[in-house]
Amino acid sequence: MLDLLELQNLDIKIAEHKAREKELPKQKDKFSIHRKRLDEELKNSEERCKSIQLKQRECTGEIEQRQAQIQKYEGQLYSIKKNEEYKALLHEMELLKKQIAIKEERIIALMLEYDEAKAALEADRERIQAEIKKIDAECAVIDNNLKELTAERKELEKTRAPKAAKVGPELLARYERIRKVRTPAVVPLKDETCGGCFMAVRPQIVNEILANDKIHACQHCGRLLYHLSNIDDAPACEIIEGA
């Protein structure tokens, strides 16, 4: 029984390593999602600055168009002979000048907005780069831990066959069947109850387990039962199926 318990302890360690190996990549995925959000946040901050600059260029282009139109009208003034047409052209030129003034005010406002956006971008970039650096460091730790866990698990797996060989073939087969559906497969008898399902074990079975001459399976859950007092010197025993 002691050999079987040692095998079970090994299997539990291997299972814990495998579970941890599955969990670590999930932790890394969370960091990756956070990193992606930070990248998007920085991109949005950069896009805001680009958008403001684009609006500035659009305003500048519109001003240049209106200035060119004014110059064109100025050239036409000398060829106009009718007073009404002359006044109408002057009126159009005045409207264009007012539009230019509005656009110039808009450019000034955009310049102030850009200064604020640029300052925010620089602050965001510094903060986000620091967070990304921290995330990358955490991911590196996870990668290293995963590498170590995998190596440890493989070393543990190498020791399983020799340990399993120490267990009798009939007992080993029974253990393998149980552990596919219940873990742990081998549990202690505690105050006449199964240490796995905590159901009461029949007195006769309890006595036989304490006598250490038979290996019983719990009649309720099917787990193999043992008593702590007799695992050190367990002789070869008959396996009794739970009933």
C-alpha positions as CSV (number, residue, x, y, z in Angstrom):
1,M,0.0,0.0,0.0
2,L,2.9,2.3,0.8
3,D,4.2,1.9,-2.8
4,L,0.7,2.7,-4.1
5,L,0.5,5.8,-2.0
6,E,3.8,7.0,-3.3
7,L,2.6,6.4,-6.8
8,Q,-0.5,8.3,-6.1
9,N,1.4,11.2,-4.6
10,L,3.6,11.3,-7.7
11,D,0.5,11.3,-10.0
12,I,-1.0,14.1,-8.0
13,K,2.2,16.2,-8.4
14,I,2.2,15.4,-12.1
15,A,-1.5,16.5,-12.4
16,E,-0.8,19.7,-10.4
17,H,2.0,20.5,-12.8
18,K,-0.2,19.9,-15.8
19,A,-2.9,22.0,-14.4
20,R,-0.4,24.8,-13.7
21,E,1.0,24.5,-17.2
22,K,-2.6,25.1,-18.5
23,E,-3.2,28.0,-16.2
24,L,0.0,30.0,-16.9
25,P,-0.8,30.6,-20.6
26,K,-4.2,31.9,-19.5
27,Q,-2.5,34.4,-17.2
28,K,-0.3,35.4,-20.1
29,D,-3.4,35.8,-22.3
30,K,-4.8,38.3,-19.8
31,F,-1.6,40.3,-19.9
32,S,-1.7,40.2,-23.7
33,I,-5.3,41.5,-23.7
34,H,-4.3,44.3,-21.4
35,R,-1.3,45.1,-23.6
36,K,-3.5,45.3,-26.6
37,R,-5.8,47.7,-24.8
38,L,-2.9,49.9,-23.9
39,D,-1.7,49.8,-27.6
40,E,-5.2,50.9,-28.7
41,E,-5.3,53.6,-26.0
42,L,-2.0,55.0,-27.3
43,K,-3.1,54.7,-30.9
44,N,-6.3,56.7,-30.1
45,S,-4.2,59.4,-28.4
46,E,-2.0,59.6,-31.5
47,E,-5.0,59.6,-33.8
48,R,-6.4,62.6,-31.9
49,C,-3.2,64.6,-32.5
50,K,-3.3,63.6,-36.2
51,S,-6.9,64.5,-36.5
52,I,-6.3,68.0,-35.1
53,Q,-3.4,68.5,-37.5
54,L,-5.5,67.4,-40.4
55,K,-8.2,70.0,-39.4
56,Q,-5.5,72.7,-39.3
57,R,-4.3,71.8,-42.8
58,E,-7.9,71.8,-44.0
59,C,-8.4,75.3,-42.6
60,T,-5.1,76.5,-44.0
61,G,-6.1,75.1,-47.4
62,E,-9.5,76.9,-47.2
63,I,-7.8,80.2,-46.3
64,E,-5.4,79.8,-49.3
65,Q,-8.4,79.2,-51.6
66,R,-10.2,82.2,-50.4
67,Q,-7.1,84.4,-50.6
68,A,-6.6,83.2,-54.2
69,Q,-10.2,84.1,-54.9
70,I,-9.8,87.6,-53.4
71,Q,-6.7,88.1,-55.6
72,K,-8.7,87.1,-58.6
73,Y,-11.5,89.5,-57.7
74,E,-9.0,92.3,-57.2
75,G,-7.7,91.7,-60.7
76,Q,-11.3,91.9,-62.0
77,L,-12.1,95.2,-60.2
78,Y,-10.2,97.3,-62.8
79,S,-12.1,95.8,-65.7
80,I,-15.6,96.4,-64.1
81,K,-17.4,99.5,-65.4
82,K,-20.8,99.2,-63.8
83,N,-21.0,100.6,-60.2
84,E,-23.4,97.8,-59.1
85,E,-21.1,95.1,-60.3
86,Y,-18.2,96.8,-58.6
87,K,-20.0,97.0,-55.3
88,A,-21.1,93.3,-55.6
89,L,-17.6,92.2,-56.2
90,L,-16.4,94.2,-53.2
91,H,-19.1,92.6,-51.1
92,E,-18.0,89.1,-52.2
93,M,-14.4,90.0,-51.3
94,E,-15.5,91.2,-47.9
95,L,-17.4,88.0,-47.3
96,L,-14.3,86.0,-48.2
97,K,-12.2,88.1,-45.8
98,K,-14.6,87.4,-43.0
99,Q,-14.5,83.7,-43.8
100,I,-10.7,83.9,-43.7
101,A,-10.8,85.6,-40.3
102,I,-13.1,82.9,-38.9
103,K,-10.8,80.2,-40.3
104,E,-7.8,81.9,-38.7
105,E,-9.5,81.9,-35.3
106,R,-10.3,78.3,-35.8
107,I,-6.7,77.6,-36.5
108,I,-5.6,79.3,-33.3
109,A,-8.2,77.2,-31.4
110,L,-6.9,74.1,-33.1
111,M,-3.3,75.0,-32.2
112,L,-4.3,75.3,-28.5
113,E,-6.2,72.0,-28.8
114,Y,-3.2,70.4,-30.4
115,D,-0.9,71.5,-27.7
116,E,-3.2,69.9,-25.1
117,A,-3.5,66.7,-27.1
118,K,0.2,66.5,-27.7
119,A,0.9,67.0,-23.9
120,A,-1.7,64.3,-23.2
121,L,-0.1,62.0,-25.8
122,E,3.4,62.4,-24.3
123,A,2.0,61.6,-20.8
124,D,0.0,58.6,-22.2
125,R,3.1,57.3,-24.0
126,E,5.3,57.5,-20.9
127,R,2.6,55.8,-18.8
128,I,1.7,53.2,-21.3
129,Q,5.4,52.3,-22.2
130,A,6.0,51.8,-18.4
131,E,3.0,49.6,-18.1
132,I,3.9,47.6,-21.3
133,K,7.4,47.2,-19.9
134,K,6.0,45.8,-16.7
135,I,3.6,43.5,-18.6
136,D,6.5,42.2,-20.8
137,A,8.5,41.5,-17.6
138,E,5.5,39.6,-16.1
139,C,5.1,37.6,-19.3
140,A,8.8,36.7,-19.3
141,V,8.4,35.4,-15.7
142,I,5.4,33.3,-16.8
143,D,7.4,31.9,-19.8
144,N,10.3,31.0,-17.4
145,N,7.9,29.4,-14.9
146,L,6.2,27.5,-17.6
147,K,9.5,26.2,-18.9
148,E,10.6,25.1,-15.4
149,L,7.2,23.5,-14.7
150,T,7.3,21.5,-17.9
151,A,10.9,20.4,-17.2
152,E,9.9,19.3,-13.7
153,R,6.9,17.5,-14.9
154,K,8.9,15.5,-17.4
155,E,11.4,14.5,-14.8
156,L,8.5,13.4,-12.5
157,E,7.0,11.4,-15.4
158,K,10.3,9.6,-15.8
159,T,10.0,8.2,-12.3
160,R,6.5,7.0,-12.7
161,A,7.2,3.7,-14.4
162,P,9.7,2.5,-11.8
163,K,7.2,3.4,-9.0
164,A,4.3,1.7,-10.8
165,A,6.4,-1.4,-11.2
166,K,6.7,-1.7,-7.4
167,V,2.9,-2.0,-7.1
168,G,1.3,-5.4,-7.8
169,P,-0.3,-5.6,-11.2
170,E,-3.8,-6.4,-9.9
171,L,-3.7,-3.5,-7.4
172,L,-2.2,-1.2,-10.0
173,A,-4.9,-2.0,-12.6
174,R,-7.6,-1.3,-10.0
175,Y,-5.9,2.0,-9.1
176,E,-5.7,3.1,-12.7
177,R,-9.4,2.4,-13.3
178,I,-10.4,4.4,-10.2
179,R,-8.2,7.4,-10.8
180,K,-9.7,7.9,-14.2
181,V,-13.0,8.9,-12.6
182,R,-12.1,9.9,-9.0
183,T,-9.1,11.6,-7.5
184,P,-7.6,10.7,-5.1
185,A,-8.2,7.0,-5.8
186,V,-6.7,5.9,-2.5
187,V,-8.0,7.5,0.6
188,P,-7.6,6.9,4.4
189,L,-10.2,5.4,6.6
190,K,-11.3,8.1,9.1
191,D,-13.4,7.2,12.1
192,E,-15.0,4.4,10.2
193,T,-15.8,6.6,7.2
194,C,-14.4,6.8,3.7
195,G,-11.9,9.7,3.4
196,G,-13.1,10.3,-0.1
197,C,-16.9,10.3,0.0
198,F,-17.2,10.5,3.8
199,M,-19.8,7.8,3.9
200,A,-19.8,5.2,6.7
201,V,-17.9,2.0,6.1
202,R,-19.3,-1.3,7.3
203,P,-17.8,-2.5,10.7
204,Q,-16.6,-5.8,9.2
205,I,-14.7,-4.0,6.4
206,V,-13.3,-1.5,9.0
207,N,-11.9,-4.4,11.0
208,E,-10.4,-6.1,8.0
209,I,-8.7,-2.8,6.9
210,L,-7.3,-2.4,10.5
211,A,-6.2,-6.0,10.5
212,N,-4.3,-5.1,7.3
213,D,-4.9,-8.5,5.6
214,K,-7.2,-7.2,2.9
215,I,-7.4,-4.1,0.7
216,H,-11.0,-3.0,0.4
217,A,-12.7,-0.5,-1.9
218,C,-15.3,1.8,-0.5
219,Q,-18.8,0.3,-1.2
220,H,-20.1,3.8,-2.0
221,C,-17.5,5.5,-4.2
222,G,-15.2,2.7,-5.1
223,R,-12.0,4.3,-3.8
224,L,-9.3,2.1,-2.2
225,L,-9.1,2.4,1.6
226,Y,-6.2,2.2,4.0
227,H,-5.5,3.0,7.6
228,L,-2.6,5.2,8.5
229,S,-1.5,2.9,11.3
230,N,-0.5,0.1,9.0
231,I,0.9,1.5,5.8
232,D,4.5,1.2,6.8
233,D,4.6,-2.6,6.9
234,A,1.7,-3.6,4.5
235,P,2.0,-7.2,3.3
236,A,0.7,-8.5,0.0
237,C,-3.1,-8.4,0.4
238,E,-6.1,-9.6,-1.4
239,I,-8.1,-6.9,-3.1
240,I,-11.8,-6.8,-2.3
241,E,-14.1,-4.9,-4.6
242,G,-16.5,-2.4,-3.0
243,A,-19.9,-3.8,-2.4
